[in-house]
Amino acid sequence: MLRVFAFLHSAFNDWQPEYDSCSNLSPIKPTIATIASKMPLSADDPRIRILKTGFVLYYHADLSAAREFYLNFGLSIAFERPGVEIFFQGYGTEPYAYVARKADGVSHFGGAAYVVESRSELERAAAIPGASKITTLDAPGGGESVTLKDPAEHLVHLVYGQVEKEANPPHLPKLVVNYENEKPRKGQFQRFEAGPARVHRWGHYGVTYRPGEYQTMYDWYTTNLSLATSDVVHRDDEPITCFFHIDRGLEFTDHHAFFFKPAKPGQALGVAHAAFEVHDYDEQQLGHDFLTSKGYELCWGIGRVCVHVTQTAEDKLNIYSMSLGVKCSTIGLIQASLLW
């Protein structure tokens, strides 16, 4: 099964590639947690049971610039409070995938949301140290939420009770592809419509952590949430980056819904990126062409990210930059091809 993502990479803390070099990174190693995660979830599993990714929240110094950019990116507006906040949607069933709010000062990340199994999961989440009370979402689709704070002070929102909308797929073709010794497409042309890469839904995100806090972050996420290790990147035999999938027991889920990596020296903690699904590689390329035609600067790609990352999934990456007032943010497109 092919999964393709449009990739939003935020550099409110000035953007740099995920890794400076692959030269001293060790191959990804299987872990006991990876194997154990393919067992059925027990009824007494103490972790908060997650169903899927929900949405991401960003605060923008220049909300009008962000509005223009995300429409060019391929999202559409579900609901807007002019000058205050904008709820962007994809064509899937989620009420919205991206919330853009006006920042009081500098642009910053406001956290990511997971959808949980039931309201009782929200009640259990509210008992986690530092958690908020259950609050009503004043947003399309309604619902309720609880907000947690991880050891690096990144916000994690858990939501339940949203009313999903009817999917509105744009009827994109599933292309028949010819190979060197197998050519099923005969006498048929393939033609494409220029424009944004139409976004299906939000897929995954990642954050940074302080030096020496890998295990603290790992313990917090795997103890409190039903996230399980998919892959770990090591540097000099020390784990530095961890990719997590949503643990649904024997049910297959995307290879990663979340990851964390170390912040670079002198870099403030923040979001690494958030990634959005699109239809296929051609849609991804069309989005790239459209963004560059609008004057957004290509920062990196297309190409393989790093041998150790592409052992995890077949990745191709474009990244673009945009103005958000005080800082710079980047956006791009990523293709991945693995379920876990």
Secondary structure, 3 states (H helix, E strand, C coil): CCEEEEEEECCCCCCCCCCCCCCCEECCCCCHHHHHCCCCCCCCCCCECEEEEEEEEEEECCHHHHHHHHHHHCCEEEEEECCCEEEEECCCCCCCCEEEEECCCCCEEEEEEEEECCHHHHHHHCCCCCCCCCEECCCCCCCEEEEEECCCCCEEEEEECCCCCCCCCCCCCCCCCCECCECCCCCCCCCCCCCCCCEEEEEEEEEEECCCCHHHHHHHHHHHECEEEEEEEEECCEEEEEEEEECECCECCECCCEEEEECCCCCCCCEEEEEEEECCHHHHHHHHHHHHHCCCEEEEECCCCCHHHHCCCCCEEEEEEEEECCEEEEEEEEEECCEC
